[in-house]
Amino acid sequence: MPDLPPRGIIREHEFEEQLFALFGDVERADKFTAAAEDLLARLPESGVPCEPSGAIWYLPMSPVGNYRVSLFYIFDEHSVVFLAILPFDN
């Protein structure tokens, strides 16, 4: 497999709002997603397809407080688009 350049990361507005709601601090929010950005830019198949078609994927993240968190995204050969980041009760 050739060593391909990483894909660009695009953050949807809704994703940014949800991320800020989780942390209330841009710096902490960016630190929380930095590893996911690096991983998914290189290996977007590291997540799990949400449905059999594989149109939308999710990546389980570290818990935030008492919530499990999942990052939802789509990708193609050029970019990964972060759609949403949602907390779920444990």
Residue frames relative to the residue before (quaternion, step in Angstrom):
aa qw qx qy qz dx dy dz
M 1.0000 0.0000 0.0000 0.0000 0.00 0.00 0.00
P 0.4136 -0.7171 0.4952 0.2637 3.61 -0.75 0.97
D 0.4826 -0.6438 0.5095 0.3051 3.53 -1.21 0.57
L 0.1428 -0.8272 0.5422 0.0371 3.56 -0.15 1.32
P 0.5331 -0.5979 0.4665 0.3751 3.59 -1.10 0.53
P 0.5821 -0.5921 0.4111 0.3764 3.58 -1.09 0.58
R 0.5115 -0.6201 0.5031 0.3175 3.53 -1.23 0.58
G 0.5141 -0.6037 0.5034 0.3432 3.55 -1.24 0.40
I 0.3130 -0.7266 0.5792 0.1964 3.56 -1.17 0.61
I 0.0815 -0.7686 0.6343 0.0170 3.54 -0.90 1.02
R 0.1726 -0.7850 0.5896 0.0797 3.56 -0.87 0.98
E 0.3613 -0.7216 0.5519 0.2102 3.55 -0.68 1.10
H 0.6391 -0.5483 0.3846 0.3781 3.56 -1.18 0.61
E 0.6419 0.5287 -0.3200 0.4539 3.59 0.94 -0.87
F 0.6162 0.5376 -0.3350 0.4681 3.59 1.02 -0.81
E 0.6609 0.5130 -0.3052 0.4548 3.60 0.87 -0.96
E 0.6555 0.5074 -0.3094 0.4659 3.59 0.95 -0.85
Q 0.6708 0.4942 -0.2974 0.4661 3.58 0.92 -0.89
L 0.6406 0.5242 -0.3191 0.4616 3.58 1.00 -0.81
F 0.6610 0.4918 -0.3046 0.4780 3.58 0.92 -0.86
A 0.6273 0.5367 -0.3359 0.4534 3.60 1.04 -0.74
L 0.6392 0.5291 -0.3244 0.4542 3.60 1.08 -0.67
F 0.8223 0.2696 -0.0947 0.4921 3.57 0.92 -0.94
G 0.2648 -0.7850 0.5185 0.2117 3.60 1.03 -0.67
D 0.7301 0.3168 -0.1883 0.5755 3.57 1.29 0.14
V 0.4357 -0.7343 0.4572 0.2488 3.58 -0.57 1.16
E 0.6562 0.5251 -0.3233 0.4349 3.61 0.90 -0.85
R 0.6660 0.4812 -0.2985 0.4855 3.60 0.90 -0.88
A 0.6411 0.5298 -0.3213 0.4528 3.58 0.99 -0.83
D 0.6680 0.4968 -0.3012 0.4651 3.58 0.94 -0.86
K 0.6328 0.5191 -0.3289 0.4711 3.58 1.01 -0.74
F 0.6341 0.5515 -0.3226 0.4355 3.57 1.03 -0.83
T 0.7698 0.3671 -0.1947 0.4845 3.60 0.95 -0.82
A 0.4317 0.7393 -0.4479 0.2577 3.64 1.20 -0.23
A 0.6885 0.4701 -0.2953 0.4666 3.62 0.81 -0.91
A 0.6367 0.5177 -0.3335 0.4641 3.60 1.00 -0.76
E 0.6267 0.5305 -0.3379 0.4600 3.59 1.00 -0.78
D 0.6670 0.5010 -0.3003 0.4625 3.58 0.88 -0.93
L 0.6773 0.4974 -0.2909 0.4575 3.59 0.85 -0.95
L 0.7468 0.4309 -0.2420 0.4450 3.57 0.68 -1.09
A 0.5692 0.5738 -0.3858 0.4449 3.61 1.16 -0.46
R 0.7459 0.3814 -0.2023 0.5072 3.57 1.09 -0.70
L 0.8123 0.0892 0.0046 0.5764 3.58 0.97 -0.89
P 0.0798 -0.8502 0.5176 0.0538 3.62 0.42 1.12
E 0.6010 0.5621 -0.3596 0.4400 3.59 1.20 -0.38
S 0.4370 0.7026 -0.4525 0.3327 3.62 1.26 0.12
G 0.6309 0.5192 -0.3312 0.4719 3.56 1.20 -0.43
V 0.5061 -0.6188 0.5134 0.3122 3.53 -1.34 -0.33
P 0.4434 -0.6758 0.5016 0.3083 3.62 -0.83 0.84
C 0.4422 -0.6988 0.5004 0.2563 3.59 -1.01 0.84
E 0.7914 0.0977 -0.0144 0.6033 3.53 1.18 -0.61
P 0.6909 -0.4992 0.3113 0.4203 3.62 -1.15 0.38
S 0.6307 0.5513 -0.3484 0.4206 3.62 1.03 -0.66
G 0.3453 -0.7688 0.4743 0.2545 3.59 1.18 -0.47
A 0.3381 0.7628 -0.4929 0.2469 3.58 1.18 0.38
I 0.7833 0.1403 -0.0639 0.6022 3.58 0.94 -0.90
W 0.1665 -0.7794 0.6016 0.0530 3.54 -1.01 0.94
Y 0.1332 -0.7704 0.6084 0.1362 3.55 -1.29 0.24
L 0.2073 -0.7472 0.6214 0.1123 3.49 -1.28 0.56
P 0.3524 -0.7147 0.5567 0.2348 3.61 -0.63 1.04
M 0.1942 -0.7879 0.5797 0.0744 3.56 -0.94 0.95
S 0.6719 -0.4417 0.3786 0.4584 3.56 -1.31 -0.01
P 0.5623 -0.5960 0.4393 0.3683 3.59 -1.07 0.60
V 0.1837 -0.7257 0.6507 0.1273 3.52 -1.28 0.55
G 0.8019 -0.0607 -0.0104 0.5942 3.56 -0.37 1.22
N 0.7795 -0.2842 0.2402 0.5040 3.57 -0.80 -1.04
Y 0.6052 0.5805 -0.3395 0.4260 3.58 1.23 0.30
R 0.3655 -0.6305 0.6308 0.2664 3.51 -1.25 0.63
V 0.1624 -0.7963 0.5785 0.0697 3.58 -1.02 0.73
S 0.0538 -0.7808 0.6220 0.0237 3.56 -1.04 0.84
L 0.2695 -0.7376 0.6038 0.1370 3.53 -1.09 0.88
F 0.1759 -0.7951 0.5768 0.0649 3.59 -0.73 1.10
Y 0.0734 0.8200 -0.5553 0.1176 3.56 -0.86 1.00
I 0.2190 -0.7025 0.6513 0.1853 3.49 -1.43 0.18
F 0.0528 -0.8121 0.5798 0.0407 3.58 -1.20 0.33
D 0.0877 -0.7308 0.6688 0.1051 3.48 -1.41 0.29
E 0.7625 -0.3914 0.2390 0.4564 3.60 -1.21 -0.18
H 0.7349 0.4280 -0.2283 0.4739 3.61 1.22 -0.37
S 0.8360 0.0571 0.0200 0.5454 3.59 1.01 -0.68
V 0.2580 -0.6870 0.6535 0.1854 3.48 -1.46 0.31
V 0.1562 -0.7928 0.5856 0.0645 3.56 -0.79 1.03
F 0.2688 -0.7456 0.5930 0.1422 3.55 -0.70 1.16
L 0.2235 -0.8193 0.5223 0.0777 3.56 -0.48 1.26
A 0.7980 -0.0979 0.1456 0.5766 3.55 0.84 -1.03
I 0.0826 -0.7364 0.6646 0.0957 3.52 -1.33 0.39
L 0.0117 -0.8562 0.5093 -0.0857 3.52 -0.32 1.32
P 0.3334 -0.7209 0.5718 0.2053 3.55 -1.07 0.82
F 0.1210 -0.7663 0.6286 0.0556 3.55 -1.19 0.70
D 0.5402 -0.6081 0.4664 0.3475 3.57 -1.06 0.70
N 0.4850 -0.6537 0.5004 0.2949 3.55 -1.10 0.72
